[in-house]
Amino acid sequence: MPHAFVGSVKSDIKPCSVGELKLVEFVSTTRYSLALIEMRGVRFALSVRGKEGSYLIKPEKLTRPSELNLTKEAIAIFCDAFCGEVLSSNVALKKEKAKSSKLLDPLFFCKHPEFFDGEVSVEVGFGSGRHLLYRAKEEPSKKFVGIEIYKPSIEQVLRQCELQGLENVYVVDFDARLVIETMKEGAVSEIFVHFPVPWPDSPTRRVISESFLSVCSKVLKEGGFMELRSDDREYFEYSFGCAMSLPKTRVDTYKNEPAEIVSKYEDRWLRQGKDIFEMRVYPEKGENSEQQKASFEFEGEVSLQAVQNLPKGAMVSEGMLLNFEDLLLSANGKDFALKVTFGDTARPDRRYIVSLDGAVSYFPFAPLCVEASRKAHKIIKEYLYGKNS
């Protein structure tokens, strides 16, 4: 990850513009600070933490954009403008590339349901992209959406699309469990989940869950399917149990069935003599529900006292999670950034709620247009404006 270690950080950092970097605000807790940045139309934050007599500057994980060069430039500008001696860094820029038009904003499907005119295939966690790219090449009339959070994999697939001249591949850098719910209902032909991390000690982090399969059943077309391939028997059996939670479905299972295209992970497991388990889930389609328009606006200024009096710790009710976490304040004591986790307990979202000169919004962008986020936003507003006290 891009980062720099510096000897000191100025104590009076205020909103300003330095070249292409706009410092929206600088907010702090006793443990760390955040520089809220806007640069070339992208909003993100840099984290500033004291570390053994120096300070570590790096992109804040929740807000980190896919473009590594952008964060490297921001760190270099921030260090030059607001820090003392740079002790070490890895922010040397690679050759500048234009942002790929195939890298979609996480909110893209909320705004463009027409994308699903025609056949659409989705792959969750595409890794090296071998399966995604092969399928896209074999079926040029179909759109292929790959959802991945590992930045090097994203860069590699976008580069291969360019080299191979593939125009039908689109990539989203976000949590697939949320992105899929923003897709048009009854519009996706197939969803592939190949060799996901099994998370034996943290099952809530798994891609497959009852709620995930319920969302898949809504976005899949009649006759569409979700395909899981895994080398982990426990994960496979757990996923089969999740599939059985659907009201009505057909599930086809296979063991050591040869695949049309083998991923590098499957290559490894086969060399080790491991079994490969496969499951295809064909949910029976019900009537499509009416998808509501999401509005994630706030009602006006929020008092600092109301934010300071918010309940501490995670609140869980009827499958919904809400947790008000860190509160970071600006030097003027008026602006703030509030870290919050919210939404479905199986696939929660995380954002900052920022108040700048009385204007309140989500940072770096609004939540995705999913039902759990709509419900959570309503509850968040009730707490912020004193209706839930």
N, C-alpha and C positions, 0 to 999 in steps of 0.2 A: 504494500500500500504506500502511496506517496506520503512523505513525512519530512519534517525537519526538526532538529534540536537546536534551540537558541539559548543564549546565555541569560537574556532578560526580555521582558515584555513591558511596554509602556503602561503606566497606571491610569492614563486619562484618555483612553481610546473612545472616540465619538464617531457617530455616523458621518461618512464623507465618501467621496469618490476619488480613486487613485487609478488613473488610466481607465482600462475597461472594467475594473473591479469597483462595484458599489458596495460599501459596507453599510448595510441596512441598520444594524444595531450590534452592540457588543454587550452580552449579558453574562452574568456569573452566578455561581453558587460558591460555597466555601471550598468545594472540591475541584471544580473545573469551570472554564468559560467557553462560550460559543461566540464565534464571529458569524453573524447571519449575512450571507453573501448573495449578491445578484451579479451574474457575469454572463454577458452575451445571451441574455434572455433566460438563463437557467438559475434557479434558486437552490442554494445548498448551504451547509454550515461547515466551518472549520472548528475543530475541538482544540482547546489550549489547556494543557495539564502540566502542573509542576512535576518534575521527575528527577530526583537525586541531584539537586542543585542546578538543574536546567529546566527548560520547558519543551514539551513535545507538541508540535503543531501537525495535525493530520485531518483528513476529511472526517466529519462526524458520520458514523455508520448509517443512521436512519435516513440521512439526506443525501448520501454520496451518489453523484451522477455517474452514468456509464462512461463518460468521456474522461479518461485518466489525465489527458493533457490539460483539460480545463482545471482540474483540481491542482495539478502541479503548478500551473501558472498562478492560480490564486494563492497557493502557499508561498511562492516566490515573491509575489507582490506584497502580501501581508507581512512577511518577514522583513522585507526591505523598508516598508513604511512604518511598522509598529513594533519591531523587535530590535534587540541588540545584536551582538555577534552571532552569526550562524555557525554552530559548532560542527554540524554534519547534516547532510540531506541527500535525498535520492530524487530530486525534482528536475533533473535534466530532461528536457523535452525530447520526445521522439519526433520524427518527421511529421509535421502537421497534416492531418487528413480532415477532409470535410465530413461532417456528421452524415452518416448513412441515412437515406430516406427510408430504409427498411427497418430502422430502429424506432419502434413506435412508443409514444408516450403511454404510461400506464392507464391514463384516462381516455385513450383513443377510442376504445370500443363503446364507452359511454356516449361519446359524441358522434360516432359514425356507425350506426347499425347497418347502413347500406353496404358496409364492407362484406357482409355475409351473403350478398347476392352471389349465387354460384356455390361451388363445393369448397368447404373449408376443413382442413385437418389441423389438429393441435397436438404438439408434443411438449410434455412437461419435463424440464430438466434434461436438455438434449446433450449435455456433456460435450464430447468432441464434435457432435453434429453429424456423425456418419450416417445414422438412420434418417435423420431429417433431410439432409442434402440428397441422399440416394432417392428417397421417395419424391422429393421435389423435381428431381431430374427425370424420373420415370413418368410423372404425371404433370406435365407443364400447364395443363388447363386448370389445375386445382391450386388453391392458396394454402400455404403451409405456415402456421404460426408456431414458433418455438418460444417457450417461456423459460427463462433461466436467470439466476442471480449471480452466477460466477462470472466475473467480468472477463477473464481471459478466454473463456469459452465463447462468450458473446462476440468478442473481437475476432476470434478465429473463424466463427461461422460467417460473420459479415464479410470478412476478407475472402473466404472461399466462394461466397455468393458472387462477389465481384470478379474473382478469377475465372469462375465457371460460367459467368453470364446468367446466373439464375435470378429471374425477376419475380418469382412467385413465392419467395421466402420472406417472412416478416418476423421480427424478434421483439420481445418485450422483456425488460429487465425489472421484474417485480415478483412478488409472491403469487405463484400460479393458483393457489387456493382461492385467492381473492379475484385475480384477473378473470378466471373462467366465469365467475358469477356475473361479470359485467357484459358477457357476450349475449347476443340476441338469442332468445329462446327458440328451440327447435331448428337451429341453423347450422350446427356443427355435425360433420359426418363421422368423425372418429377422434378419440383422445388417447394418446399413447403415454404411458408412464413406465419407462424402462429402467430397471435397476435403481430405484430410488434408495436413498440412505434409509436403513431400517430403524434407526434410533431406538434400540432396544431399551435404553434407560430413560428415554424421553418420548414416549409414544404420542404426546400432544404435538410434537414437531413433525410427525409423519404427514406425507402428502395425502395418502389414502385415509379416509375416515368416513363414518356414516354420513356426515354433513357434506363432505366433498362429493361422494357418490350421488347424493340427492341433488346437488347442483349440476353434476354431469348429466343426470337424467333429464333435467330441464332444458339444457342447451343442446343436447343431442337430437338429431332428426329421428323420425320413425325408422327403425332398423339400424340406427347408429350404435356404436359401441365404445366402451372404454377398455383398453388393453393394458394389462400389467404383466411385465416380465421381471422375475426376481430369482436370485440364487439363494435367498434366505427363506427357509421353509416356514419359520414362525411368522414372518411378515406376510407371507403368502396366505397362510391359514387365517391370520388376523384379518386380512383384506377380504377373504372369502366370507368371513363372518359379517363384515361390514356390508358386503353385497347382499347378503340374506336379509338385511334390515330394510331394503327397498320394498315397497308395497307389493310389487309384482315385477319379476325380472327373469331373464334366461341367463344362465352362467355356463359358459363352456370352459373346461379346464384341460390343460395339457402338461405333460412332463417330458422334458428332453425332446421337444418338437423342434426340428431344424428351422431356423429363421431365414427369411429371404435375405436379410442383411444383418450381419453380426456386429455389435458394438465392440469397442476395445475392451470394455469391462467383461462382456460375455466371452470374448476371446480368452481373457485371463482365467475366468472361472472354468471354461471348458478344458484348458490346459491342466488345471488343477484337479480335473475329474469331478467337479461339482455338478449336482443336479440343477437344471434350469426349470423353473415353474412358470406357467403362463395361464392367464385367466382373461377371458373376454366377457364383459358384462353388457347385456343388451336390455336396458330398462324398457318397460312398457310405457308408452307415452300416454299421459293424461291430457287434459285441456291446458293450453298455455295460459298462465296467469297474466294479468295486466302489469306490465313493468312500470313502476312509478318513476316520475322524474325526481332526481335527487337534488336537493338544495342544501348546501352546507354553509349557509351564511349565518352570521351572528346578529343579534338585535341591537348592537351599539356598544358603547363603552362598558368595560367590566372593571369594577373597583378592585384595587389591589387587596383590600381587606377580604373581599369575597374569595379571592384566589388563595390567600393565606389560610383561610378557614375551611378549605376543602377537606373532606375526609381522607385519612391516610390508609393505605393498604388496598389490596384488590377487592372489589365488590363483584360478586357473581350471583346472577339471578336468572333462572330459566334459560340457561345456556348462553347468557350474555355476560361479558366481562367489561368492567370499567375500572381503571387504575390511574389516579392522578399521581404522577411521580415527581420528578425534580422541578423546582421552581427557580428560574434564573432571572436575576434583576439587572437592569441597566444602571449605569452610574448616576443617572438623574433620579433613580428610585421610582419612576413612573412606568416606563416600558418594561415588559416582561416576556419570557418564553416559558411555557408550561408543557412539560413532557407528559404525554398521556397515551396509554394503551387501551384499546376499546374494540368492541365488536364481538363476533362469535368466538366462544372459548376455544373452538377447534382451529380457528384461523383468524386470530386477532390482528388488528392493524395498529400502527404506531405513528404518531405525528407530534409536532409541536403546535401548540396554540399560542400565537404571538399577539401582543397588543403593542402597537406602535402609534404614538400620538393619539390614542383612544380608538384607533381602528383595529378590530379583532379579526383574525383569519387563521387558517391552518397553514403550516409551513412544513415542507417546501411547496406542497400543493394540496388541494382538497382531497378528502377520502374518495375511494372508488365508489361507484354508484351501486352498492349492494345493500340488501335489506338490513343486515345487522349494523352497518355503519349508519344508516338512516335512523334506526332506533337509538343507537348510542349517541348520535349527535343531538337528538331531542333531549335525552337525559343529561348530557353535558351542559346544554343550555339551561336546563332547570337548576342545576347546581350553580352555574356561573352567575345567573341572574336572581338567585335566592328563592326560586319557586320550589325547591326540593329541600328546604331547610326545616 
